[in-house]
């Protein structure tokens, strides 16, 4: 073949080779040019609540990234399944649900914590004040209403029953049922369920009405911890790294803004967002908001936030021991929050909520 290569053809070949190398190097950075990256993210919201991405957008922390609301969900597992299949661009769920989905080889990566448990933000298992239920054993044969199965609330119920010495056979006799969060208090008071899981806004509203008492809370069980993460499809991260960085960092800034801002101001901001987005929702429950409960600064993720649920799911037989490695489930690569961002104020030009646009 070498006898067929003329000086001219050799120069042409080397020129083409050089151009190919340039093209490869330009495309090897994990994504296309910034101008070609997706800038509008589809997502599901929660009725009557403001999620952190909505807050971040309203504060102007998402820069040129926009949100497009496609509907509401009442289930974290459903939300992250939608993210895995590409129906939405991100979804959030309890970390145990993330582990289960990842164990099924779903192409998802957790990028930031968005909710957790602390003294102000927690979920409780509530019964009527005159209920005969006073202990873990009293839950045998009882109906426990929660927003979804196989997620945060069912995990807390299992841990509570295990810690109080119930056998696996007895644990299975407690009956978790799906009840939409906005209907849980009513279902409990009408005795359609014997125990209702109530958190944050809905919890405090029900307690103010009276007539219920806590059996236990997740804060009593585990103390402070980040409990759920937003996940993004791995392909999206590869093709849209700049968008992902803007999105995740914006949420991180919103977490720290909410942590540093007087509670009344955070509540007022959320009420404005709900009023402006036009989803036919009431704003009264928002006055009970206290905290997002995220434990780590800026929502950064650590192994421990997944390992607890990996062990729990393996013990239940939902996954095999060693099937999932905590460090493989998440990345903090796109979280560019720095401490100087704490001093950032929302842009005066971006005070109008665009959530749900």
C-alpha positions as CSV (number, residue, x, y, z in Angstrom):
1,X,0.0,0.0,0.0
2,X,2.9,2.4,0.7
3,X,3.8,2.5,-3.0
4,X,0.3,4.0,-3.7
5,X,0.7,7.0,-1.3
6,X,1.9,10.1,-3.0
7,X,3.2,13.2,-1.1
8,X,0.0,15.0,-2.0
9,X,-2.3,12.2,-0.8
10,X,-0.2,11.8,2.4
11,X,-0.6,15.5,3.2
12,X,-4.4,15.2,2.7
13,X,-4.5,12.1,4.9
14,X,-2.6,13.9,7.7
15,X,-4.8,16.9,7.4
16,X,-7.9,14.8,7.7
17,X,-6.4,12.9,10.6
18,X,-5.7,16.2,12.4
19,X,-9.2,17.5,11.8
20,X,-10.6,14.3,13.2
21,X,-8.4,14.6,16.3
22,X,-9.7,18.1,16.9
23,X,-13.3,16.9,16.5
24,X,-12.7,14.1,19.0
25,X,-11.0,16.3,21.5
26,X,-13.9,18.8,21.2
27,X,-16.4,16.1,21.9
28,X,-14.6,14.3,24.6
29,X,-15.5,16.6,27.5
30,X,-18.7,14.8,28.4
31,X,-21.1,16.9,26.5
32,X,-21.8,19.1,23.5
33,X,-21.3,22.8,23.2
34,X,-23.1,24.8,25.8
35,X,-25.4,26.4,23.2
36,X,-26.6,22.9,22.2
37,X,-27.4,21.7,25.6
38,X,-31.0,21.3,26.9
39,X,-32.0,24.4,28.9
40,X,-35.6,23.6,29.8
41,X,-36.1,20.8,32.3
42,X,-39.4,18.9,32.5
43,X,-40.5,17.9,36.0
44,X,-43.3,16.8,38.3
45,X,-44.4,18.9,41.3
46,X,-46.2,18.2,44.5
47,X,-49.7,19.8,45.1
48,X,-49.7,22.5,47.7
49,X,-45.9,22.5,48.1
50,X,-42.9,24.3,46.6
51,X,-40.1,22.0,45.7
52,X,-36.5,23.2,45.8
53,X,-36.0,23.6,42.0
54,X,-39.1,25.8,41.9
55,X,-37.7,27.9,44.7
56,X,-34.2,28.1,43.0
57,X,-35.8,29.2,39.8
58,X,-37.9,31.9,41.5
59,X,-34.8,33.2,43.3
60,X,-32.9,33.5,40.0
61,X,-30.4,30.8,41.0
62,X,-31.0,28.7,37.8
63,X,-29.7,31.4,35.5
64,X,-30.6,30.4,31.9
65,X,-32.1,27.0,32.9
66,X,-35.9,26.9,32.9
67,X,-38.4,24.5,34.4
68,X,-41.4,23.1,32.7
69,X,-44.1,21.6,35.0
70,X,-45.8,18.5,33.4
71,X,-48.0,17.5,36.3
72,X,-48.0,16.5,40.0
73,X,-47.0,13.3,41.7
74,X,-47.6,11.9,45.2
75,X,-44.9,9.2,44.9
76,X,-41.1,9.5,44.9
77,X,-40.6,6.0,43.3
78,X,-42.9,7.1,40.4
79,X,-41.1,10.3,40.1
80,X,-37.6,8.8,39.7
81,X,-39.0,6.1,37.4
82,X,-40.2,8.8,35.1
83,X,-36.7,10.3,35.2
84,X,-35.1,7.0,34.4
85,X,-37.4,6.5,31.3
86,X,-37.0,10.1,30.1
87,X,-40.5,11.2,30.7
88,X,-39.1,14.0,32.9
89,X,-35.5,15.3,33.2
90,X,-35.2,14.9,37.0
91,X,-37.1,13.3,39.8
92,X,-36.8,13.0,43.5
93,X,-37.3,10.2,46.0
94,X,-36.4,8.6,49.3
95,X,-32.9,7.1,49.0
96,X,-34.1,3.6,49.5
97,X,-36.2,3.9,46.4
98,X,-33.2,5.2,44.5
99,X,-31.3,2.1,45.6
100,X,-34.0,-0.2,44.5
101,X,-34.3,1.4,41.1
102,X,-30.5,1.4,40.6
103,X,-30.4,-2.3,41.6
104,X,-32.7,-2.9,38.5
105,X,-29.9,-1.3,36.4
106,X,-31.9,1.9,35.8
107,X,-29.5,4.5,34.3
108,X,-29.9,7.1,37.1
109,X,-27.4,9.1,39.2
110,X,-28.3,11.0,42.3
111,X,-26.9,14.6,42.2
112,X,-28.1,16.4,45.3
113,X,-30.1,15.8,48.5
114,X,-33.4,17.7,48.6
115,X,-35.1,16.7,51.8
116,X,-34.3,15.3,55.2
117,X,-35.1,14.9,58.8
118,X,-34.3,17.3,61.7
119,X,-36.1,18.7,64.7
120,X,-38.3,20.9,62.5
121,X,-38.7,18.7,59.5
122,X,-39.9,15.2,60.3
123,X,-42.7,12.7,59.7
124,X,-44.7,11.2,62.5
125,X,-46.9,8.2,62.7
126,X,-50.1,9.6,64.3
127,X,-53.1,8.0,65.9
128,X,-56.3,9.4,67.4
129,X,-55.9,10.6,71.0
130,X,-58.3,7.9,72.3
131,X,-56.7,5.2,70.2
132,X,-55.8,1.9,71.9
133,X,-52.5,1.9,70.0
134,X,-49.6,2.7,72.3
135,X,-46.8,0.3,71.3
136,X,-45.3,-1.4,68.3
137,X,-47.1,-4.6,69.0
138,X,-50.4,-2.8,68.9
139,X,-49.8,-2.2,65.2
140,X,-50.3,-5.8,64.3
141,X,-53.4,-6.0,62.1
142,X,-53.7,-2.2,61.9
143,X,-53.9,-0.1,58.7
144,X,-51.2,2.5,58.4
145,X,-51.8,5.2,55.8
146,X,-48.8,6.6,53.9
147,X,-48.1,8.4,50.6
148,X,-46.5,5.4,48.8
149,X,-45.2,1.9,49.5
150,X,-41.6,0.8,49.4
151,X,-40.3,4.3,50.3
152,X,-39.5,6.5,53.3
153,X,-42.6,5.8,55.5
154,X,-42.6,2.1,55.0
155,X,-38.9,2.0,55.9
156,X,-39.5,3.9,59.1
157,X,-42.4,1.6,60.0
158,X,-40.2,-1.5,59.5
159,X,-37.3,0.0,61.5
160,X,-39.6,0.9,64.3
161,X,-41.2,-2.6,64.5
162,X,-37.8,-4.3,64.2
163,X,-36.3,-2.2,67.0
164,X,-39.2,-3.1,69.3
165,X,-38.6,-6.8,68.8
166,X,-41.3,-7.9,66.4
167,X,-40.6,-10.9,64.2
168,X,-40.7,-10.7,60.5
169,X,-44.0,-12.6,60.5
170,X,-45.6,-10.1,62.9
171,X,-44.1,-7.1,61.0
172,X,-45.9,-8.3,57.9
173,X,-49.2,-8.2,59.7
174,X,-49.1,-4.4,60.0
175,X,-50.8,-3.2,56.8
176,X,-49.3,-0.2,55.0
177,X,-51.8,1.5,52.7
178,X,-51.4,4.2,50.1
179,X,-53.3,7.4,51.1
180,X,-52.6,10.7,49.4
181,X,-50.9,13.1,51.9
182,X,-53.7,15.7,51.6
183,X,-56.3,13.0,52.6
184,X,-54.4,11.3,55.4
185,X,-55.6,13.5,58.3
186,X,-59.3,13.1,57.1
187,X,-58.8,9.3,56.7
188,X,-57.4,9.0,60.2
189,X,-60.2,11.1,61.8
190,X,-62.9,9.1,59.9
191,X,-61.2,5.9,61.2
192,X,-60.6,4.5,57.7
193,X,-57.0,3.9,58.9
194,X,-55.7,3.5,62.4
195,X,-52.4,5.3,61.9
196,X,-51.6,8.1,59.5
197,X,-48.1,9.3,58.5
198,X,-48.1,13.1,58.6
199,X,-45.1,15.4,57.8
200,X,-44.2,19.0,58.0
201,X,-47.0,21.3,56.8
202,X,-49.7,18.7,57.0
203,X,-48.5,17.4,60.4
204,X,-48.5,20.8,62.0
205,X,-51.9,21.7,60.6
206,X,-53.4,18.5,61.9
207,X,-51.8,19.0,65.4
208,X,-53.2,22.5,65.6
209,X,-56.7,21.0,65.0
210,X,-56.0,18.6,67.8
211,X,-57.4,15.2,68.7
212,X,-54.3,13.2,67.5
213,X,-51.0,12.1,69.1
214,X,-47.7,10.7,67.8
215,X,-46.8,7.1,68.2
216,X,-43.3,7.8,67.0
217,X,-41.4,10.0,64.5
218,X,-38.5,9.3,62.1
219,X,-36.5,11.9,64.0
220,X,-36.8,9.9,67.1
221,X,-35.7,6.8,65.2
222,X,-32.7,8.2,63.3
223,X,-32.0,11.8,64.3
224,X,-30.8,14.3,61.7
225,X,-30.2,12.8,58.2
226,X,-30.7,13.7,54.5
227,X,-33.4,11.2,53.3
228,X,-33.9,11.8,49.6
229,X,-32.1,12.9,46.5
230,X,-32.8,14.2,43.0
231,X,-31.7,11.8,40.3
232,X,-31.0,12.5,36.6
233,X,-30.6,10.1,33.7
234,X,-26.9,9.3,33.1
235,X,-27.2,10.1,29.5
236,X,-28.6,13.5,30.3
237,X,-25.7,14.3,32.5
238,X,-23.2,13.2,29.8
239,X,-24.9,15.3,27.1
240,X,-25.8,18.4,29.2
241,X,-23.1,18.8,31.8
242,X,-23.3,22.6,32.0
243,X,-27.1,22.5,32.4
244,X,-26.7,19.9,35.1
245,X,-24.1,22.0,36.9
246,X,-26.3,25.1,36.8
247,X,-29.4,23.1,38.0
248,X,-27.7,21.3,40.8
249,X,-25.7,24.4,42.0
250,X,-28.9,26.5,41.9
251,X,-30.7,24.0,44.2
252,X,-27.7,24.0,46.5
253,X,-27.9,27.8,46.7
254,X,-31.6,27.6,47.4
255,X,-31.0,25.1,50.3
256,X,-28.5,27.4,51.9
257,X,-30.7,30.5,51.2
258,X,-33.6,28.8,53.0
259,X,-31.3,27.8,55.9
260,X,-30.0,31.4,56.3
261,X,-33.2,33.4,55.6
262,X,-35.7,34.2,58.3
263,X,-38.5,31.6,58.3
264,X,-41.3,34.2,57.6
265,X,-39.5,35.3,54.5
266,X,-39.1,31.8,53.2
267,X,-42.8,31.1,53.8
268,X,-43.8,34.4,52.1
269,X,-41.7,33.5,49.0
270,X,-43.3,30.0,48.8
271,X,-46.8,31.5,49.0
272,X,-45.9,33.9,46.2
273,X,-44.7,31.1,44.0
274,X,-47.9,29.0,44.6
275,X,-50.2,32.0,43.9
276,X,-48.4,32.8,40.7
277,X,-48.1,29.4,39.2
278,X,-51.8,29.0,38.8
279,X,-52.4,25.3,39.7
280,X,-55.6,25.9,41.7
281,X,-53.9,25.3,45.1
282,X,-54.5,26.8,48.6
283,X,-51.6,28.5,50.3
284,X,-52.8,28.3,54.0
285,X,-50.8,25.1,54.8
286,X,-47.5,26.8,53.7
287,X,-47.5,28.9,56.9
288,X,-46.5,25.7,58.8
289,X,-43.3,25.3,56.8
290,X,-40.1,25.1,59.0
291,X,-37.2,23.4,57.2
292,X,-36.3,21.3,54.2
293,X,-34.3,19.1,56.6
294,X,-31.2,18.7,54.4
295,X,-28.4,17.6,56.7
296,X,-25.3,18.3,54.6
297,X,-24.1,21.7,53.4
298,X,-25.5,22.5,50.0
299,X,-27.1,19.1,49.8
300,X,-23.9,17.2,49.0
301,X,-24.3,13.5,49.2
302,X,-22.2,11.0,51.2
303,X,-22.1,7.2,51.2
304,X,-23.8,6.9,54.6
305,X,-27.0,8.4,53.1
306,X,-27.4,5.3,50.9
307,X,-25.7,2.6,52.9
308,X,-28.4,2.5,55.6
309,X,-31.0,1.7,53.0
310,X,-28.8,-0.7,51.1
311,X,-28.5,-2.7,54.3
312,X,-32.2,-2.4,55.0
313,X,-33.3,-3.6,51.6
314,X,-30.8,-6.5,51.7
315,X,-32.2,-7.6,55.0
316,X,-35.7,-7.5,53.6
317,X,-34.6,-9.5,50.6
318,X,-35.5,-6.7,48.1
319,X,-31.9,-6.7,46.9
320,X,-29.0,-9.1,47.2
321,X,-26.2,-8.3,49.6
322,X,-23.4,-6.6,47.7
323,X,-25.6,-6.0,44.7
324,X,-25.3,-2.2,45.0
325,X,-22.4,-0.1,46.1
326,X,-23.2,3.3,47.7
327,X,-20.5,5.3,46.0
328,X,-21.8,4.1,42.6
329,X,-25.2,5.7,43.1
330,X,-24.3,9.4,43.3
331,X,-22.0,12.2,42.2
332,X,-21.2,15.6,43.7
333,X,-19.4,16.6,40.5
334,X,-22.2,19.1,39.4
335,X,-22.5,20.8,42.8
336,X,-20.4,23.9,42.4
337,X,-21.7,25.7,45.5
338,X,-19.1,27.5,47.5
339,X,-19.4,29.3,50.9
340,X,-19.3,32.7,49.2
341,X,-22.7,31.9,47.7
342,X,-24.2,32.2,51.2
343,X,-24.0,36.0,50.8
344,X,-25.8,35.9,47.4
345,X,-29.2,37.6,47.3
346,X,-32.0,36.7,44.8
347,X,-31.9,38.9,41.8
348,X,-34.3,41.8,41.9
349,X,-35.0,41.2,38.2
350,X,-36.1,37.6,38.9
351,X,-38.6,38.0,41.7
352,X,-41.5,36.7,39.6
353,X,-42.1,33.0,39.9
354,X,-41.7,31.1,36.7
355,X,-42.4,27.7,38.2
356,X,-45.0,25.8,36.2
357,X,-44.3,27.8,33.0
